[in-house]
Amino acid sequence: MGFHLSIDDFGSGYSDLTILNAIPLDVMKIDRSLLLASRGAKRMQAVLARMIDLGHALGMTVICEGIEEHEQEEMLRSYGCDHGQGYLYGKPMPEAEFSSFLEQHI
């Protein structure tokens, strides 16, 4: 039908692993709190890496939100994360400002 389903803020709040079986999701968007918790925490880094692996094993594109530092970006790339979003790339902005931003960066 031409649309994709995504789960936002995965790994926080009410996200439940059973939803991964119940709904044919296309995109897993990992909550920024997991990225923040992984700073200097090897156990949390392992959890984050396995979440990315899980998303891929289920055929999903994986996005991580909250990237603010190049080190976070590098870590996520090393784990195979498909896409990222965060202040490292740009802050929320009005549409007119976004058009100008795109012209400068594409």
Backbone atoms as SQL, in Angstrom:
CREATE TABLE atoms (id INTEGER PRIMARY KEY, chain TEXT, resi INTEGER, resn TEXT, atom TEXT, x REAL, y REAL, z REAL);
INSERT INTO atoms VALUES
  (1, 'A', 1, 'MET', 'N', 0.828, -1.197, 0.000),
  (2, 'A', 1, 'MET', 'CA', 0.000, 0.000, 0.000),
  (3, 'A', 1, 'MET', 'C', 0.869, 1.256, 0.000),
  (4, 'A', 2, 'GLY', 'N', 2.191, 1.117, 0.143),
  (5, 'A', 2, 'GLY', 'CA', 3.059, 2.261, 0.006),
  (6, 'A', 2, 'GLY', 'C', 3.421, 2.999, 1.283),
  (7, 'A', 3, 'PHE', 'N', 3.082, 2.479, 2.446),
  (8, 'A', 3, 'PHE', 'CA', 3.470, 3.155, 3.681),
  (9, 'A', 3, 'PHE', 'C', 4.333, 2.225, 4.522),
  (10, 'A', 4, 'HIS', 'N', 5.080, 2.824, 5.426),
  (11, 'A', 4, 'HIS', 'CA', 5.963, 2.077, 6.319),
  (12, 'A', 4, 'HIS', 'C', 5.555, 2.335, 7.764),
  (13, 'A', 5, 'LEU', 'N', 5.761, 1.339, 8.605),
  (14, 'A', 5, 'LEU', 'CA', 5.464, 1.474, 10.033),
  (15, 'A', 5, 'LEU', 'C', 6.764, 1.581, 10.819),
  (16, 'A', 6, 'SER', 'N', 6.782, 2.504, 11.768),
  (17, 'A', 6, 'SER', 'CA', 7.958, 2.645, 12.614),
  (18, 'A', 6, 'SER', 'C', 7.543, 2.690, 14.075),
  (19, 'A', 7, 'ILE', 'N', 8.490, 2.303, 14.915),
  (20, 'A', 7, 'ILE', 'CA', 8.282, 2.421, 16.349),
  (21, 'A', 7, 'ILE', 'C', 9.262, 3.477, 16.839),
  (22, 'A', 8, 'ASP', 'N', 8.734, 4.510, 17.480),
  (23, 'A', 8, 'ASP', 'CA', 9.540, 5.623, 17.968),
  (24, 'A', 8, 'ASP', 'C', 9.868, 5.405, 19.437),
  (25, 'A', 9, 'ASP', 'N', 10.985, 5.961, 19.882),
  (26, 'A', 9, 'ASP', 'CA', 11.410, 5.896, 21.286),
  (27, 'A', 9, 'ASP', 'C', 11.548, 4.466, 21.789),
  (28, 'A', 10, 'PHE', 'N', 12.003, 3.566, 20.912),
  (29, 'A', 10, 'PHE', 'CA', 12.146, 2.166, 21.311),
  (30, 'A', 10, 'PHE', 'C', 13.188, 2.043, 22.410),
  (31, 'A', 11, 'GLY', 'N', 12.880, 1.238, 23.404),
  (32, 'A', 11, 'GLY', 'CA', 13.788, 1.021, 24.526),
  (33, 'A', 11, 'GLY', 'C', 13.472, 1.876, 25.732),
  (34, 'A', 12, 'SER', 'N', 12.411, 2.661, 25.658),
  (35, 'A', 12, 'SER', 'CA', 12.028, 3.493, 26.802),
  (36, 'A', 12, 'SER', 'C', 10.519, 3.465, 26.966),
  (37, 'A', 13, 'GLY', 'N', 10.063, 3.912, 28.093),
  (38, 'A', 13, 'GLY', 'CA', 8.626, 4.038, 28.330),
  (39, 'A', 13, 'GLY', 'C', 7.876, 2.732, 28.183),
  (40, 'A', 14, 'TYR', 'N', 6.870, 2.743, 27.323),
  (41, 'A', 14, 'TYR', 'CA', 5.983, 1.594, 27.183),
  (42, 'A', 14, 'TYR', 'C', 6.359, 0.662, 26.041),
  (43, 'A', 15, 'SER', 'N', 7.535, 0.864, 25.414),
  (44, 'A', 15, 'SER', 'CA', 7.914, -0.047, 24.338),
  (45, 'A', 15, 'SER', 'C', 8.062, -1.452, 24.917),
  (46, 'A', 16, 'ASP', 'N', 7.557, -2.403, 24.201),
  (47, 'A', 16, 'ASP', 'CA', 7.490, -3.775, 24.670),
  (48, 'A', 16, 'ASP', 'C', 8.012, -4.684, 23.560),
  (49, 'A', 17, 'LEU', 'N', 8.861, -5.631, 23.903),
  (50, 'A', 17, 'LEU', 'CA', 9.424, -6.519, 22.887),
  (51, 'A', 17, 'LEU', 'C', 8.360, -7.316, 22.140),
  (52, 'A', 18, 'THR', 'N', 7.228, -7.592, 22.772),
  (53, 'A', 18, 'THR', 'CA', 6.184, -8.363, 22.092),
  (54, 'A', 18, 'THR', 'C', 5.595, -7.613, 20.903),
  (55, 'A', 19, 'ILE', 'N', 5.705, -6.291, 20.900),
  (56, 'A', 19, 'ILE', 'CA', 5.192, -5.511, 19.769),
  (57, 'A', 19, 'ILE', 'C', 5.981, -5.823, 18.496),
  (58, 'A', 20, 'LEU', 'N', 7.241, -6.245, 18.657),
  (59, 'A', 20, 'LEU', 'CA', 8.055, -6.577, 17.495),
  (60, 'A', 20, 'LEU', 'C', 7.499, -7.774, 16.737),
  (61, 'A', 21, 'ASN', 'N', 6.762, -8.631, 17.416),
  (62, 'A', 21, 'ASN', 'CA', 6.132, -9.776, 16.768),
  (63, 'A', 21, 'ASN', 'C', 4.709, -9.460, 16.322),
  (64, 'A', 22, 'ALA', 'N', 4.039, -8.604, 17.051),
  (65, 'A', 22, 'ALA', 'CA', 2.626, -8.332, 16.793),
  (66, 'A', 22, 'ALA', 'C', 2.384, -7.405, 15.606),
  (67, 'A', 23, 'ILE', 'N', 3.330, -6.524, 15.322),
  (68, 'A', 23, 'ILE', 'CA', 3.147, -5.523, 14.265),
  (69, 'A', 23, 'ILE', 'C', 4.318, -5.631, 13.289),
  (70, 'A', 24, 'PRO', 'N', 4.046, -5.656, 11.989),
  (71, 'A', 24, 'PRO', 'CA', 5.129, -5.762, 11.001),
  (72, 'A', 24, 'PRO', 'C', 5.835, -4.421, 10.796),
  (73, 'A', 25, 'LEU', 'N', 6.719, -4.084, 11.723),
  (74, 'A', 25, 'LEU', 'CA', 7.391, -2.791, 11.700),
  (75, 'A', 25, 'LEU', 'C', 8.513, -2.756, 10.662),
  (76, 'A', 26, 'ASP', 'N', 8.714, -1.587, 10.070),
  (77, 'A', 26, 'ASP', 'CA', 9.769, -1.380, 9.082),
  (78, 'A', 26, 'ASP', 'C', 10.962, -0.624, 9.652),
  (79, 'A', 27, 'VAL', 'N', 10.703, 0.212, 10.666),
  (80, 'A', 27, 'VAL', 'CA', 11.742, 1.084, 11.212),
  (81, 'A', 27, 'VAL', 'C', 11.719, 1.023, 12.736),
  (82, 'A', 28, 'MET', 'N', 12.911, 0.877, 13.331),
  (83, 'A', 28, 'MET', 'CA', 13.066, 0.952, 14.784),
  (84, 'A', 28, 'MET', 'C', 13.852, 2.228, 15.079),
  (85, 'A', 29, 'LYS', 'N', 13.251, 3.127, 15.825),
  (86, 'A', 29, 'LYS', 'CA', 13.908, 4.370, 16.202),
  (87, 'A', 29, 'LYS', 'C', 14.249, 4.277, 17.692),
  (88, 'A', 30, 'ILE', 'N', 15.540, 4.146, 17.980),
  (89, 'A', 30, 'ILE', 'CA', 16.007, 3.936, 19.346),
  (90, 'A', 30, 'ILE', 'C', 16.014, 5.256, 20.113),
  (91, 'A', 31, 'ASP', 'N', 15.467, 5.222, 21.303),
  (92, 'A', 31, 'ASP', 'CA', 15.360, 6.415, 22.134),
  (93, 'A', 31, 'ASP', 'C', 16.726, 6.944, 22.541),
  (94, 'A', 32, 'ARG', 'N', 16.843, 8.253, 22.584),
  (95, 'A', 32, 'ARG', 'CA', 18.115, 8.909, 22.920),
  (96, 'A', 32, 'ARG', 'C', 18.597, 8.569, 24.332),
  (97, 'A', 33, 'SER', 'N', 17.680, 8.199, 25.223),
  (98, 'A', 33, 'SER', 'CA', 18.091, 7.878, 26.593),
  (99, 'A', 33, 'SER', 'C', 19.055, 6.690, 26.619),
  (100, 'A', 34, 'LEU', 'N', 18.909, 5.762, 25.683),
  (101, 'A', 34, 'LEU', 'CA', 19.818, 4.615, 25.629),
  (102, 'A', 34, 'LEU', 'C', 21.204, 5.044, 25.160),
  (103, 'A', 35, 'LEU', 'N', 21.242, 5.979, 24.224),
  (104, 'A', 35, 'LEU', 'CA', 22.525, 6.496, 23.771),
  (105, 'A', 35, 'LEU', 'C', 23.228, 7.251, 24.897),
  (106, 'A', 36, 'LEU', 'N', 22.480, 8.066, 25.614),
  (107, 'A', 36, 'LEU', 'CA', 23.059, 8.810, 26.730),
  (108, 'A', 36, 'LEU', 'C', 23.566, 7.867, 27.817),
  (109, 'A', 37, 'ALA', 'N', 22.807, 6.817, 28.100),
  (110, 'A', 37, 'ALA', 'CA', 23.192, 5.854, 29.139),
  (111, 'A', 37, 'ALA', 'C', 24.421, 5.046, 28.746),
  (112, 'A', 38, 'SER', 'N', 24.719, 4.982, 27.451),
  (113, 'A', 38, 'SER', 'CA', 25.858, 4.179, 26.991),
  (114, 'A', 38, 'SER', 'C', 27.199, 4.888, 27.160),
  (115, 'A', 39, 'ARG', 'N', 27.174, 6.175, 27.476),
  (116, 'A', 39, 'ARG', 'CA', 28.437, 6.927, 27.636),
  (117, 'A', 39, 'ARG', 'C', 29.268, 6.318, 28.769),
  (118, 'A', 40, 'GLY', 'N', 30.396, 5.726, 28.392),
  (119, 'A', 40, 'GLY', 'CA', 31.298, 5.150, 29.382),
  (120, 'A', 40, 'GLY', 'C', 30.776, 3.901, 30.066),
  (121, 'A', 41, 'ALA', 'N', 29.679, 3.348, 29.601),
  (122, 'A', 41, 'ALA', 'CA', 29.066, 2.172, 30.232),
  (123, 'A', 41, 'ALA', 'C', 29.085, 0.998, 29.246),
  (124, 'A', 42, 'LYS', 'N', 30.058, 0.123, 29.402),
  (125, 'A', 42, 'LYS', 'CA', 30.235, -1.009, 28.477),
  (126, 'A', 42, 'LYS', 'C', 28.998, -1.897, 28.395),
  (127, 'A', 43, 'ARG', 'N', 28.338, -2.111, 29.519),
  (128, 'A', 43, 'ARG', 'CA', 27.131, -2.961, 29.508),
  (129, 'A', 43, 'ARG', 'C', 26.032, -2.325, 28.666),
  (130, 'A', 44, 'MET', 'N', 25.848, -1.012, 28.809),
  (131, 'A', 44, 'MET', 'CA', 24.804, -0.338, 28.039),
  (132, 'A', 44, 'MET', 'C', 25.191, -0.256, 26.566),
  (133, 'A', 45, 'GLN', 'N', 26.469, -0.137, 26.285),
  (134, 'A', 45, 'GLN', 'CA', 26.920, -0.161, 24.895),
  (135, 'A', 45, 'GLN', 'C', 26.586, -1.509, 24.260),
  (136, 'A', 46, 'ALA', 'N', 26.751, -2.584, 25.025),
  (137, 'A', 46, 'ALA', 'CA', 26.412, -3.918, 24.525),
  (138, 'A', 46, 'ALA', 'C', 24.917, -4.033, 24.253),
  (139, 'A', 47, 'VAL', 'N', 24.101, -3.456, 25.140),
  (140, 'A', 47, 'VAL', 'CA', 22.647, -3.470, 24.940),
  (141, 'A', 47, 'VAL', 'C', 22.290, -2.707, 23.664),
  (142, 'A', 48, 'LEU', 'N', 22.865, -1.538, 23.494),
  (143, 'A', 48, 'LEU', 'CA', 22.595, -0.719, 22.318),
  (144, 'A', 48, 'LEU', 'C', 23.000, -1.449, 21.036),
  (145, 'A', 49, 'ALA', 'N', 24.177, -2.052, 21.038),
  (146, 'A', 49, 'ALA', 'CA', 24.639, -2.803, 19.867),
  (147, 'A', 49, 'ALA', 'C', 23.699, -3.962, 19.542),
  (148, 'A', 50, 'ARG', 'N', 23.235, -4.672, 20.577),
  (149, 'A', 50, 'ARG', 'CA', 22.340, -5.815, 20.335),
  (150, 'A', 50, 'ARG', 'C', 20.951, -5.351, 19.866),
  (151, 'A', 51, 'MET', 'N', 20.508, -4.183, 20.326),
  (152, 'A', 51, 'MET', 'CA', 19.224, -3.647, 19.849),
  (153, 'A', 51, 'MET', 'C', 19.306, -3.359, 18.353),
  (154, 'A', 52, 'ILE', 'N', 20.432, -2.823, 17.913),
  (155, 'A', 52, 'ILE', 'CA', 20.632, -2.561, 16.488),
  (156, 'A', 52, 'ILE', 'C', 20.653, -3.880, 15.727),
  (157, 'A', 53, 'ASP', 'N', 21.362, -4.870, 16.257),
  (158, 'A', 53, 'ASP', 'CA', 21.385, -6.202, 15.641),
  (159, 'A', 53, 'ASP', 'C', 19.982, -6.790, 15.563),
  (160, 'A', 54, 'LEU', 'N', 19.205, -6.653, 16.637),
  (161, 'A', 54, 'LEU', 'CA', 17.837, -7.175, 16.670),
  (162, 'A', 54, 'LEU', 'C', 16.986, -6.529, 15.591),
  (163, 'A', 55, 'GLY', 'N', 17.060, -5.208, 15.496),
  (164, 'A', 55, 'GLY', 'CA', 16.298, -4.515, 14.458),
  (165, 'A', 55, 'GLY', 'C', 16.638, -5.037, 13.074),
  (166, 'A', 56, 'HIS', 'N', 17.916, -5.201, 12.802),
  (167, 'A', 56, 'HIS', 'CA', 18.331, -5.718, 11.496),
  (168, 'A', 56, 'HIS', 'C', 17.874, -7.156, 11.284),
  (169, 'A', 57, 'ALA', 'N', 17.975, -7.987, 12.314),
  (170, 'A', 57, 'ALA', 'CA', 17.547, -9.387, 12.196),
  (171, 'A', 57, 'ALA', 'C', 16.063, -9.491, 11.878),
  (172, 'A', 58, 'LEU', 'N', 15.299, -8.479, 12.297),
  (173, 'A', 58, 'LEU', 'CA', 13.863, -8.457, 12.025),
  (174, 'A', 58, 'LEU', 'C', 13.528, -7.699, 10.741),
  (175, 'A', 59, 'GLY', 'N', 14.563, -7.336, 9.991),
  (176, 'A', 59, 'GLY', 'CA', 14.359, -6.685, 8.697),
  (177, 'A', 59, 'GLY', 'C', 14.030, -5.204, 8.776),
  (178, 'A', 60, 'MET', 'N', 14.372, -4.566, 9.889),
  (179, 'A', 60, 'MET', 'CA', 14.051, -3.154, 10.068),
  (180, 'A', 60, 'MET', 'C', 15.254, -2.265, 9.783),
  (181, 'A', 61, 'THR', 'N', 14.962, -1.054, 9.369),
  (182, 'A', 61, 'THR', 'CA', 15.951, 0.009, 9.325),
  (183, 'A', 61, 'THR', 'C', 16.049, 0.558, 10.744),
  (184, 'A', 62, 'VAL', 'N', 17.270, 0.806, 11.212),
  (185, 'A', 62, 'VAL', 'CA', 17.458, 1.265, 12.586),
  (186, 'A', 62, 'VAL', 'C', 17.977, 2.707, 12.591),
  (187, 'A', 63, 'ILE', 'N', 17.295, 3.537, 13.371),
  (188, 'A', 63, 'ILE', 'CA', 17.659, 4.937, 13.549),
  (189, 'A', 63, 'ILE', 'C', 17.903, 5.154, 15.040),
  (190, 'A', 64, 'CYS', 'N', 18.916, 5.928, 15.377),
  (191, 'A', 64, 'CYS', 'CA', 19.125, 6.295, 16.772),
  (192, 'A', 64, 'CYS', 'C', 19.010, 7.804, 16.883),
  (193, 'A', 65, 'GLU', 'N', 18.254, 8.247, 17.872),
  (194, 'A', 65, 'GLU', 'CA', 18.073, 9.681, 18.061),
  (195, 'A', 65, 'GLU', 'C', 18.956, 10.192, 19.192),
  (196, 'A', 66, 'GLY', 'N', 19.210, 11.489, 19.167),
  (197, 'A', 66, 'GLY', 'CA', 19.947, 12.123, 20.253),
  (198, 'A', 66, 'GLY', 'C', 21.445, 12.226, 20.042),
  (199, 'A', 67, 'ILE', 'N', 21.911, 12.102, 18.806),
  (200, 'A', 67, 'ILE', 'CA', 23.347, 12.170, 18.548),
  (201, 'A', 67, 'ILE', 'C', 23.800, 13.629, 18.660),
  (202, 'A', 68, 'GLU', 'N', 24.715, 13.865, 19.585),
  (203, 'A', 68, 'GLU', 'CA', 25.210, 15.220, 19.821),
  (204, 'A', 68, 'GLU', 'C', 26.714, 15.331, 19.642),
  (205, 'A', 69, 'GLU', 'N', 27.420, 14.215, 19.610),
  (206, 'A', 69, 'GLU', 'CA', 28.881, 14.224, 19.540),
  (207, 'A', 69, 'GLU', 'C', 29.362, 13.254, 18.468),
  (208, 'A', 70, 'HIS', 'N', 30.504, 13.580, 17.870),
  (209, 'A', 70, 'HIS', 'CA', 31.073, 12.716, 16.835),
  (210, 'A', 70, 'HIS', 'C', 31.395, 11.325, 17.383),
  (211, 'A', 71, 'GLU', 'N', 31.777, 11.241, 18.652),
  (212, 'A', 71, 'GLU', 'CA', 32.094, 9.942, 19.250),
  (213, 'A', 71, 'GLU', 'C', 30.859, 9.040, 19.274),
  (214, 'A', 72, 'GLN', 'N', 29.688, 9.633, 19.554),
  (215, 'A', 72, 'GLN', 'CA', 28.452, 8.858, 19.545),
  (216, 'A', 72, 'GLN', 'C', 28.159, 8.366, 18.127),
  (217, 'A', 73, 'GLU', 'N', 28.340, 9.241, 17.168),
  (218, 'A', 73, 'GLU', 'CA', 28.115, 8.876, 15.764),
  (219, 'A', 73, 'GLU', 'C', 29.040, 7.730, 15.355),
  (220, 'A', 74, 'GLU', 'N', 30.303, 7.831, 15.714),
  (221, 'A', 74, 'GLU', 'CA', 31.268, 6.785, 15.372),
  (222, 'A', 74, 'GLU', 'C', 30.913, 5.453, 16.013),
  (223, 'A', 75, 'MET', 'N', 30.498, 5.496, 17.281),
  (224, 'A', 75, 'MET', 'CA', 30.109, 4.274, 17.972),
  (225, 'A', 75, 'MET', 'C', 28.921, 3.617, 17.261),
  (226, 'A', 76, 'LEU', 'N', 27.906, 4.408, 16.950),
  (227, 'A', 76, 'LEU', 'CA', 26.715, 3.870, 16.294),
  (228, 'A', 76, 'LEU', 'C', 27.041, 3.314, 14.913),
  (229, 'A', 77, 'ARG', 'N', 27.908, 3.993, 14.188),
  (230, 'A', 77, 'ARG', 'CA', 28.335, 3.473, 12.877),
  (231, 'A', 77, 'ARG', 'C', 29.028, 2.124, 13.050),
  (232, 'A', 78, 'SER', 'N', 29.879, 2.005, 14.081),
  (233, 'A', 78, 'SER', 'CA', 30.587, 0.749, 14.302),
  (234, 'A', 78, 'SER', 'C', 29.629, -0.385, 14.660),
  (235, 'A', 79, 'TYR', 'N', 28.480, -0.045, 15.227),
  (236, 'A', 79, 'TYR', 'CA', 27.462, -1.048, 15.557),
  (237, 'A', 79, 'TYR', 'C', 26.545, -1.353, 14.371),
  (238, 'A', 80, 'GLY', 'N', 26.684, -0.597, 13.283),
  (239, 'A', 80, 'GLY', 'CA', 25.874, -0.841, 12.098),
  (240, 'A', 80, 'GLY', 'C', 24.555, -0.093, 12.059),
  (241, 'A', 81, 'CYS', 'N', 24.398, 0.926, 12.899),
  (242, 'A', 81, 'CYS', 'CA', 23.171, 1.717, 12.893),
  (243, 'A', 81, 'CYS', 'C', 23.011, 2.385, 11.526),
  (244, 'A', 82, 'ASP', 'N', 21.806, 2.311, 10.965),
  (245, 'A', 82, 'ASP', 'CA', 21.567, 2.799, 9.608),
  (246, 'A', 82, 'ASP', 'C', 21.521, 4.319, 9.499),
  (247, 'A', 83, 'HIS', 'N', 20.840, 4.959, 10.438),
  (248, 'A', 83, 'HIS', 'CA', 20.651, 6.411, 10.386),
  (249, 'A', 83, 'HIS', 'C', 20.694, 6.981, 11.792),
  (250, 'A', 84, 'GLY', 'N', 20.929, 8.286, 11.860),
  (251, 'A', 84, 'GLY', 'CA', 20.922, 8.961, 13.145),
  (252, 'A', 84, 'GLY', 'C', 20.313, 10.339, 13.017),
  (253, 'A', 85, 'GLN', 'N', 19.878, 10.839, 14.139),
  (254, 'A', 85, 'GLN', 'CA', 19.386, 12.210, 14.174),
  (255, 'A', 85, 'GLN', 'C', 19.821, 12.829, 15.483),
  (256, 'A', 86, 'GLY', 'N', 19.968, 14.132, 15.473),
  (257, 'A', 86, 'GLY', 'CA', 20.355, 14.819, 16.696),
  (258, 'A', 86, 'GLY', 'C', 20.971, 16.165, 16.398),
  (259, 'A', 87, 'TYR', 'N', 21.300, 16.865, 17.451),
  (260, 'A', 87, 'TYR', 'CA', 21.842, 18.222, 17.333),
  (261, 'A', 87, 'TYR', 'C', 23.177, 18.251, 16.605),
  (262, 'A', 88, 'LEU', 'N', 23.892, 17.133, 16.532),
  (263, 'A', 88, 'LEU', 'CA', 25.131, 17.097, 15.776),
  (264, 'A', 88, 'LEU', 'C', 24.878, 17.487, 14.322),
  (265, 'A', 89, 'TYR', 'N', 23.709, 17.130, 13.815),
  (266, 'A', 89, 'TYR', 'CA', 23.365, 17.379, 12.416),
  (267, 'A', 89, 'TYR', 'C', 22.540, 18.646, 12.223),
  (268, 'A', 90, 'GLY', 'N', 21.752, 18.999, 13.209),
  (269, 'A', 90, 'GLY', 'CA', 20.921, 20.191, 13.109),
  (270, 'A', 90, 'GLY', 'C', 19.881, 20.211, 14.206),
  (271, 'A', 91, 'LYS', 'N', 19.487, 21.406, 14.579),
  (272, 'A', 91, 'LYS', 'CA', 18.474, 21.582, 15.619),
  (273, 'A', 91, 'LYS', 'C', 17.099, 21.756, 14.971),
  (274, 'A', 92, 'PRO', 'N', 16.025, 21.513, 15.725),
  (275, 'A', 92, 'PRO', 'CA', 14.685, 21.756, 15.174),
  (276, 'A', 92, 'PRO', 'C', 14.593, 23.211, 14.695),
  (277, 'A', 93, 'MET', 'N', 13.937, 23.407, 13.550),
  (278, 'A', 93, 'MET', 'CA', 13.856, 24.745, 12.979),
  (279, 'A', 93, 'MET', 'C', 12.577, 24.908, 12.173),
  (280, 'A', 94, 'PRO', 'N', 12.144, 26.150, 11.996),
  (281, 'A', 94, 'PRO', 'CA', 10.957, 26.418, 11.170),
  (282, 'A', 94, 'PRO', 'C', 11.214, 25.999, 9.718),
  (283, 'A', 95, 'GLU', 'N', 10.147, 25.759, 8.981),
  (284, 'A', 95, 'GLU', 'CA', 10.247, 25.273, 7.605),
  (285, 'A', 95, 'GLU', 'C', 11.105, 26.177, 6.717),
  (286, 'A', 96, 'ALA', 'N', 10.912, 27.477, 6.803),
  (287, 'A', 96, 'ALA', 'CA', 11.681, 28.403, 5.958),
  (288, 'A', 96, 'ALA', 'C', 13.173, 28.297, 6.252),
  (289, 'A', 97, 'GLU', 'N', 13.512, 28.181, 7.511),
  (290, 'A', 97, 'GLU', 'CA', 14.910, 28.036, 7.908),
  (291, 'A', 97, 'GLU', 'C', 15.467, 26.693, 7.438),
  (292, 'A', 98, 'PHE', 'N', 14.619, 25.663, 7.459),
  (293, 'A', 98, 'PHE', 'CA', 15.032, 24.333, 7.024),
  (294, 'A', 98, 'PHE', 'C', 15.365, 24.330, 5.530),
  (295, 'A', 99, 'SER', 'N', 14.568, 25.022, 4.733),
  (296, 'A', 99, 'SER', 'CA', 14.839, 25.098, 3.294),
  (297, 'A', 99, 'SER', 'C', 16.206, 25.705, 3.034),
  (298, 'A', 100, 'SER', 'N', 16.531, 26.752, 3.741),
  (299, 'A', 100, 'SER', 'CA', 17.841, 27.384, 3.617),
  (300, 'A', 100, 'SER', 'C', 18.941, 26.440, 4.085),
  (301, 'A', 101, 'PHE', 'N', 18.705, 25.732, 5.177),
  (302, 'A', 101, 'PHE', 'CA', 19.659, 24.756, 5.716),
  (303, 'A', 101, 'PHE', 'C', 19.958, 23.680, 4.659),
  (304, 'A', 102, 'LEU', 'N', 18.902, 23.177, 4.001),
  (305, 'A', 102, 'LEU', 'CA', 19.084, 22.144, 2.990),
  (306, 'A', 102, 'LEU', 'C', 19.927, 22.651, 1.819),
  (307, 'A', 103, 'GLU', 'N', 19.636, 23.850, 1.369),
  (308, 'A', 103, 'GLU', 'CA', 20.393, 24.433, 0.256),
  (309, 'A', 103, 'GLU', 'C', 21.879, 24.526, 0.582),
  (310, 'A', 104, 'GLN', 'N', 22.205, 24.836, 1.818),
  (311, 'A', 104, 'GLN', 'CA', 23.594, 24.991, 2.230),
  (312, 'A', 104, 'GLN', 'C', 24.305, 23.654, 2.426),
  (313, 'A', 105, 'HIS', 'N', 23.553, 22.604, 2.739),
  (314, 'A', 105, 'HIS', 'CA', 24.169, 21.333, 3.109),
  (315, 'A', 105, 'HIS', 'C', 24.006, 20.200, 2.089),
  (316, 'A', 106, 'ILE', 'N', 23.337, 20.480, 1.016),
  (317, 'A', 106, 'ILE', 'CA', 23.162, 19.413, 0.008),
  (318, 'A', 106, 'ILE', 'C', 23.906, 19.787, -1.256);
